[in-house]
Amino acid sequence: MEVKDRILQAEDIHKATELLSSKLGKPVIIENKNFELIAYSSTHDDFDQTQQKTILSKKCPIFIIDRLKKEGIVQRLEMQPDPIRVHPMEELGFQQRVVVAARHLNHTMGYVWVQEADQLLDDTDFQFLEDITNHIGKLIYDQFMRDNAKEGRKEELLWQLLQHEYGSESQFRHEAGLAKLNLAERFSVVVFSVTAPQYKSMLDDLLQTVHRFRISRPMYVLKTEFQLILLVEGRADNRFSSRATARDFIEEVKKETGEEAFYHFLIGVGKEYTTLSLMRKSFLEALEVIETANFINPRPETMPREFATLGLYRYLAALYEKNSSEDYYSEDLLALMKNDMDKQTELLLTLETYLANNGKGKQTAGELFIHPNTLNYRIKQIQEMTTIDFQDFNMKAYLYTELLLLNNVEHYYKRYQSALRS
């Protein structure tokens, strides 16, 4: 039996994905219309950085989706049935690939992504993809229906909340009441995601911590392959009480897990809301925190876990893309970097710490383990060799954002080093 016939007869999306990957000899990822992971080919382990992040977080990174929309790829997928070749975005860890929309009952169910790498797909491969994508669309639909049927009614309702796939709030609350699902009047969504597939067994231990913790603090839990999603309840008359519970739980996990293993988790806390229709928003906010952490690979404790305090970190991916595409550098930071390399100074680190502490000399000196007079001397050096004005808030905010990229994104740091050598 030909591979195409085997795919068309497959009743399982994962089996069809493996067959497709084997036929094309390429890594394959299938996502639903919200760019959330449905299946991937386990026989290929040479996924690019973007696909690895998609597999780990169960969703395509937001900055990639924004780029695809900006370049009109998403719009083209809605309009044409044939596959589209998407050119590489090397600065984002996105290799060249082919994508085609998978449809069922005249609706787009999701997308089939085939990573091309060195060997391009030919016209025969494109026709093959066209021939099988309608069946893939049906399998995506069937998988969704089966997953919902397998889960308990409570979980089904909670997933509907997170995906915002329900009618009116009053009708939803009625159905929740029938299922004995007691919904809080104040809540936040917290997501724990592992940093690599080999740590996913930690989620089982985390689940045990959840069960112990929620004896006294109510919360619901949903589990995916690489994530644990917590719906943390707060008290109706106590603003930010769900956020406080989330903080207490995170500290409990840190204590039970141990500090070293704790940092195998990426944690995002969505804002607190009191309207059920905003639960998905809290969920997406928690995921955005995790995607940002995935993007910058921060040192422990350097990045906020709460969306409400994410601040400048929200814009790092956009700034990275803009500066990289325009080949932009800060001349002031280049001058400090050159001095650090030539004279073994620590002016860049001093500047970052000084800005992070809002210009507080005593606190900065303490963190750097230097005498305040030494700090004053370094600040004077920085002022003499740059145009930095420490009275200019806009300049300080910009420099701090640039330093976050420089110190947390390896490729960005290498660009500066390359600029120094040229």
C-alpha positions as CSV (number, residue, x, y, z in Angstrom):
1,M,0.0,0.0,0.0
2,E,1.4,3.4,-0.9
3,V,2.2,5.9,1.8
4,K,-0.5,8.3,0.6
5,D,-3.2,5.6,1.0
6,R,-1.9,4.7,4.4
7,I,-2.1,8.4,5.5
8,L,-5.6,8.7,4.0
9,Q,-6.7,5.6,5.9
10,A,-5.0,6.7,9.2
11,E,-7.4,7.5,12.0
12,D,-4.8,8.9,14.3
13,I,-3.1,12.3,13.8
14,H,0.1,11.2,15.3
15,K,0.4,8.1,13.0
16,A,-0.4,10.3,10.0
17,T,2.3,12.8,11.1
18,E,4.9,10.0,11.3
19,L,4.0,8.6,7.9
20,L,4.1,12.1,6.3
21,S,7.5,12.8,7.9
22,S,8.8,9.4,6.7
23,K,7.6,10.0,3.2
24,L,9.2,13.5,2.9
25,G,12.2,12.7,5.0
26,K,11.7,15.9,6.9
27,P,10.7,17.0,10.4
28,V,6.9,17.7,10.5
29,I,4.8,19.7,12.9
30,I,1.0,20.0,12.9
31,E,-0.7,22.9,14.7
32,N,-4.3,23.9,15.1
33,K,-5.6,27.3,13.8
34,N,-4.5,29.0,17.0
35,F,-0.9,27.8,16.2
36,E,-1.0,25.4,19.2
37,L,0.8,22.1,18.8
38,I,-1.3,19.0,17.7
39,A,1.4,16.5,16.7
40,Y,5.1,16.3,15.7
41,S,7.3,13.7,14.1
42,S,9.2,11.9,16.9
43,T,11.5,10.1,14.4
44,H,13.3,13.4,13.5
45,D,15.2,15.2,16.2
46,D,16.7,18.0,14.0
47,F,14.0,20.6,14.6
48,D,15.1,24.2,14.5
49,Q,15.0,26.5,17.5
50,T,11.5,27.8,16.7
51,Q,10.1,24.2,16.4
52,Q,11.8,23.1,19.6
53,K,10.1,26.0,21.4
54,T,6.8,25.1,19.9
55,I,7.2,21.5,21.0
56,L,8.1,22.5,24.6
57,S,5.5,25.3,25.1
58,K,2.8,23.6,22.9
59,K,2.4,26.8,21.0
60,C,4.3,28.7,18.3
61,P,6.1,31.7,19.8
62,I,4.1,34.9,19.6
63,F,6.9,36.9,17.8
64,I,7.0,34.2,15.1
65,I,3.2,34.4,14.6
66,D,3.4,38.2,14.4
67,R,6.1,38.0,11.8
68,L,4.1,35.5,9.7
69,K,1.1,37.8,9.9
70,K,3.2,40.8,9.0
71,E,4.6,39.1,5.9
72,G,1.1,38.0,4.8
73,I,1.7,34.3,5.2
74,V,-1.3,33.7,7.5
75,Q,-3.6,35.6,5.1
76,R,-2.3,33.6,2.1
77,L,-3.0,30.3,4.0
78,E,-6.6,31.3,4.3
79,M,-6.9,32.1,0.6
80,Q,-5.0,29.3,-1.2
81,P,-5.1,25.5,-0.9
82,D,-1.5,24.9,-2.2
83,P,1.6,24.8,0.0
84,I,3.6,28.0,0.7
85,R,7.4,28.2,1.1
86,V,8.4,30.4,4.0
87,H,11.9,31.7,3.8
88,P,14.2,31.5,6.8
89,M,14.4,34.0,9.6
90,E,17.8,33.0,10.9
91,E,17.9,35.7,13.6
92,L,14.8,34.1,15.1
93,G,16.0,30.5,14.8
94,F,13.5,29.8,12.1
95,Q,14.7,27.7,9.2
96,Q,13.1,27.5,5.8
97,R,10.0,25.5,5.6
98,V,6.8,24.7,3.7
99,V,3.3,25.2,5.2
100,V,-0.1,24.3,4.0
101,A,-3.5,24.8,5.6
102,A,-5.4,21.6,6.7
103,R,-9.2,22.1,6.1
104,H,-12.3,20.1,7.0
105,L,-15.9,21.0,6.2
106,N,-14.7,24.2,4.4
107,H,-13.0,25.5,7.5
108,T,-9.2,25.7,8.3
109,M,-8.5,23.3,11.2
110,G,-4.8,23.9,11.4
111,Y,-1.5,23.9,9.6
112,V,1.1,21.4,8.4
113,W,4.7,22.6,8.7
114,V,7.5,20.8,6.9
115,Q,11.1,21.9,7.7
116,E,13.1,21.9,4.5
117,A,16.7,22.5,5.7
118,D,19.2,21.8,2.8
119,Q,17.0,19.6,0.5
120,L,14.0,21.4,-0.9
121,L,10.7,19.8,-1.5
122,D,9.8,19.4,-5.2
123,D,6.6,19.8,-7.2
124,T,5.7,16.1,-6.5
125,D,6.0,16.7,-2.8
126,F,3.9,19.8,-3.0
127,Q,1.2,17.8,-4.8
128,F,1.4,15.1,-2.2
129,L,0.8,17.6,0.5
130,E,-2.2,19.0,-1.3
131,D,-3.6,15.5,-1.7
132,I,-3.5,14.6,2.0
133,T,-4.2,17.9,3.9
134,N,-8.0,17.6,3.8
135,H,-7.6,14.3,5.6
136,I,-5.2,15.9,8.1
137,G,-7.8,18.6,8.7
138,K,-10.4,15.9,9.5
139,L,-7.9,14.2,11.9
140,I,-7.3,17.4,13.7
141,Y,-11.1,17.8,14.1
142,D,-11.5,14.2,15.3
143,Q,-8.6,14.5,17.7
144,F,-10.1,17.6,19.3
145,M,-13.5,15.8,19.7
146,R,-11.9,12.7,21.2
147,D,-9.7,14.6,23.6
148,N,-12.8,16.4,24.9
149,A,-14.7,13.2,25.2
150,K,-11.9,11.5,27.2
151,E,-11.6,14.3,29.8
152,G,-14.0,14.7,32.6
153,R,-16.8,17.2,32.1
154,K,-15.0,19.7,34.5
155,E,-11.8,19.6,32.5
156,E,-13.8,20.0,29.3
157,L,-15.4,23.1,30.7
158,L,-12.1,24.5,31.9
159,W,-10.5,24.0,28.5
160,Q,-13.5,25.8,27.0
161,L,-12.8,28.7,29.3
162,L,-9.1,28.8,28.4
163,Q,-9.9,28.6,24.7
164,H,-13.0,30.9,25.0
165,E,-15.1,28.3,23.2
166,Y,-18.5,28.8,24.8
167,G,-21.6,31.0,24.5
168,S,-22.8,33.4,27.1
169,E,-21.3,33.5,30.6
170,S,-24.7,32.8,32.2
171,Q,-25.1,29.6,30.1
172,F,-21.6,28.5,30.9
173,R,-22.1,29.0,34.6
174,H,-25.3,27.0,34.4
175,E,-23.4,24.1,32.7
176,A,-20.6,24.4,35.3
177,G,-23.2,24.2,38.1
178,L,-24.6,20.9,36.6
179,A,-21.0,19.5,36.5
180,K,-20.4,20.7,40.1
181,L,-17.6,22.9,38.9
182,N,-17.4,25.8,41.4
183,L,-15.9,28.8,39.7
184,A,-14.1,31.5,41.6
185,E,-15.2,35.1,41.4
186,R,-11.5,36.1,41.3
187,F,-8.8,34.2,39.6
188,S,-5.4,34.1,37.9
189,V,-3.9,31.5,35.6
190,V,-0.4,30.1,36.3
191,V,1.5,28.0,33.8
192,F,4.6,25.8,34.7
193,S,6.5,24.7,31.6
194,V,9.7,22.6,31.6
195,T,12.8,24.0,29.9
196,A,13.6,20.8,28.0
197,P,11.8,17.5,27.2
198,Q,14.0,15.4,29.6
199,Y,12.5,17.3,32.6
200,K,8.8,16.6,31.8
201,S,8.8,13.9,34.5
202,M,9.1,16.8,37.0
203,L,5.5,17.7,36.2
204,D,4.3,14.5,37.9
205,D,6.1,15.6,41.1
206,L,4.7,19.1,40.6
207,L,1.2,17.6,40.4
208,Q,1.6,16.0,43.8
209,T,2.6,19.3,45.2
210,V,-0.5,20.8,43.7
211,H,-2.7,18.2,45.3
212,R,-1.2,18.9,48.7
213,F,-1.3,22.6,48.4
214,R,-4.9,22.9,47.2
215,I,-6.2,21.2,50.3
216,S,-6.1,24.7,51.9
217,R,-5.9,26.9,48.8
218,P,-8.5,26.1,46.0
219,M,-7.2,25.7,42.5
220,Y,-7.9,23.6,39.4
221,V,-5.2,21.9,37.4
222,L,-4.9,20.9,33.7
223,K,-1.9,18.9,32.4
224,T,-0.4,18.8,28.9
225,E,2.8,16.9,27.9
226,F,5.2,19.7,28.9
227,Q,3.0,22.0,31.0
228,L,0.9,22.3,34.1
229,I,-1.8,24.9,34.0
230,L,-3.2,26.1,37.3
231,L,-6.4,28.1,37.7
232,V,-5.7,29.8,41.0
233,E,-8.7,31.1,42.9
234,G,-8.8,34.3,45.0
235,R,-11.3,35.6,47.6
236,A,-14.0,37.8,46.1
237,D,-13.5,40.6,48.6
238,N,-9.7,40.5,48.5
239,R,-8.1,42.1,45.5
240,F,-4.9,40.4,44.3
241,S,-5.6,37.4,46.6
242,S,-5.2,34.9,43.7
243,R,-1.8,36.5,42.8
244,A,-0.7,36.1,46.4
245,T,-1.7,32.5,46.4
246,A,0.2,32.0,43.1
247,R,3.3,33.5,44.8
248,D,3.0,31.3,47.8
249,F,2.6,28.2,45.6
250,I,5.7,29.1,43.6
251,E,7.7,29.5,46.7
252,E,6.4,26.1,48.0
253,V,7.5,24.5,44.7
254,K,10.9,26.1,45.0
255,K,11.4,24.8,48.5
256,E,10.2,21.2,47.7
257,T,12.1,21.0,44.4
258,G,15.4,22.5,45.4
259,E,16.9,25.6,43.9
260,E,18.9,23.9,41.1
261,A,16.1,21.7,39.8
262,F,13.5,24.6,40.3
263,Y,15.1,26.4,37.4
264,H,14.2,23.6,35.0
265,F,10.7,25.3,35.2
266,L,9.6,28.3,33.3
267,I,6.8,30.0,35.1
268,G,4.2,32.5,34.0
269,V,1.5,34.2,36.1
270,G,-1.4,35.9,34.3
271,K,-3.1,39.0,35.7
272,E,-6.0,38.6,38.1
273,Y,-9.5,39.0,36.7
274,T,-13.1,38.7,38.0
275,T,-14.9,37.9,34.7
276,L,-14.9,34.4,33.2
277,S,-14.5,35.7,29.7
278,L,-11.1,37.0,30.7
279,M,-9.7,33.7,31.9
280,R,-8.3,33.0,28.4
281,K,-6.6,36.4,28.6
282,S,-4.9,35.5,31.9
283,F,-3.9,32.2,30.3
284,L,-2.3,33.9,27.3
285,E,-0.6,36.4,29.5
286,A,1.0,33.5,31.5
287,L,2.1,32.0,28.2
288,E,3.6,35.3,27.0
289,V,5.8,35.4,30.1
290,I,7.0,31.9,29.4
291,E,7.6,32.7,25.7
292,T,9.6,35.8,26.7
293,A,11.7,33.7,29.1
294,N,12.3,31.2,26.3
295,F,13.4,33.9,24.0
296,I,15.9,35.6,26.3
297,N,17.0,32.6,28.3
298,P,17.4,34.7,31.5
299,R,19.6,34.1,34.4
300,P,17.7,32.8,37.5
301,E,15.5,35.5,39.1
302,T,16.4,38.2,36.6
303,M,13.0,38.2,34.8
304,P,9.6,38.8,36.4
305,R,7.3,35.7,36.4
306,E,4.1,37.9,36.6
307,F,2.7,39.4,33.4
308,A,1.7,42.5,35.5
309,T,5.4,43.2,36.2
310,L,6.9,42.1,32.9
311,G,7.5,45.7,31.9
312,L,10.2,46.2,29.3
313,Y,10.7,42.4,28.9
314,R,7.5,42.3,26.8
315,Y,9.2,44.3,24.0
316,L,12.6,42.6,23.8
317,A,11.6,40.3,21.0
318,A,10.3,43.1,18.9
319,L,13.3,45.3,19.6
320,Y,15.6,42.4,18.8
321,E,14.0,41.9,15.4
322,K,14.0,45.6,14.6
323,N,17.6,46.2,15.6
324,S,18.8,43.0,13.9
325,S,17.0,43.7,10.6
326,E,18.4,47.3,10.6
327,D,21.9,46.2,11.7
328,Y,21.7,48.7,14.5
329,Y,24.2,49.1,17.4
330,S,24.5,51.5,20.3
331,E,27.8,53.3,19.9
332,D,27.9,54.0,23.6
333,L,27.6,50.3,24.5
334,L,30.2,49.4,21.8
335,A,32.6,51.9,23.4
336,L,32.1,50.4,26.8
337,M,32.4,46.8,25.5
338,K,35.7,47.7,23.7
339,N,37.1,49.2,26.9
340,D,36.1,46.1,28.8
341,M,37.8,43.8,26.3
342,D,41.0,45.9,25.9
343,K,41.5,46.9,29.6
344,Q,39.7,44.1,31.4
345,T,37.2,46.5,33.0
346,E,33.6,45.9,34.0
347,L,31.9,49.0,32.8
348,L,29.0,47.3,31.0
349,L,28.2,45.3,34.1
350,T,28.5,48.4,36.2
351,L,26.2,50.3,33.9
352,E,23.5,47.5,33.9
353,T,23.6,47.2,37.7
354,Y,23.5,51.0,38.2
355,L,20.5,51.3,35.8
356,A,18.7,48.3,37.4
357,N,19.0,49.9,40.8
358,N,17.7,53.2,39.4
359,G,21.0,55.0,40.1
360,K,21.2,54.1,43.8
361,G,24.9,54.1,44.5
362,K,25.0,52.3,47.8
363,Q,22.8,49.4,46.5
364,T,24.7,49.2,43.2
365,A,28.1,49.1,45.0
366,G,26.8,46.4,47.3
367,E,25.6,44.2,44.5
368,L,28.9,44.6,42.6
369,F,30.9,44.0,45.9
370,I,32.9,47.2,45.3
371,H,33.5,50.4,47.4
372,P,31.2,53.3,46.6
373,N,34.2,55.4,45.6
374,T,35.1,52.7,43.1
375,L,31.6,52.9,41.7
376,N,31.8,56.7,41.4
377,Y,35.1,56.3,39.5
378,R,33.5,53.8,37.1
379,I,30.5,56.0,36.5
380,K,32.8,58.9,35.8
381,Q,34.7,56.7,33.2
382,I,31.4,55.8,31.6
383,Q,30.4,59.4,31.3
384,E,33.8,60.4,29.8
385,M,33.8,57.8,27.0
386,T,30.0,57.9,26.1
387,T,27.2,60.4,25.5
388,I,25.1,58.8,28.3
389,D,23.1,61.4,30.3
390,F,22.0,59.8,33.6
391,Q,19.4,62.6,34.1
392,D,17.6,61.6,30.8
393,F,15.0,58.9,31.7
394,N,14.3,58.0,28.1
395,M,18.0,57.3,27.5
396,K,18.3,55.2,30.7
397,A,15.2,53.2,29.8
398,Y,16.5,52.5,26.3
399,L,20.0,51.6,27.5
400,Y,18.7,49.2,30.1
401,T,16.5,47.5,27.4
402,E,19.5,47.2,25.1
403,L,21.6,45.8,27.9
404,L,18.9,43.1,28.7
405,L,19.2,42.0,25.0
406,L,23.0,42.1,25.0
407,N,23.4,40.1,28.2
408,N,20.6,37.6,27.7
409,V,20.5,36.8,24.0
410,E,23.7,35.1,22.8
411,H,23.2,35.9,19.1
412,Y,22.7,39.6,19.9
413,Y,26.0,39.7,22.0
414,K,27.8,38.1,19.1
415,R,26.6,40.8,16.7
416,Y,28.2,43.4,19.0
417,Q,31.4,41.5,19.1
418,S,31.4,41.2,15.3
419,A,30.9,45.0,15.1
420,L,33.9,45.5,17.3
421,R,36.1,43.4,15.0
422,S,34.9,45.1,11.8
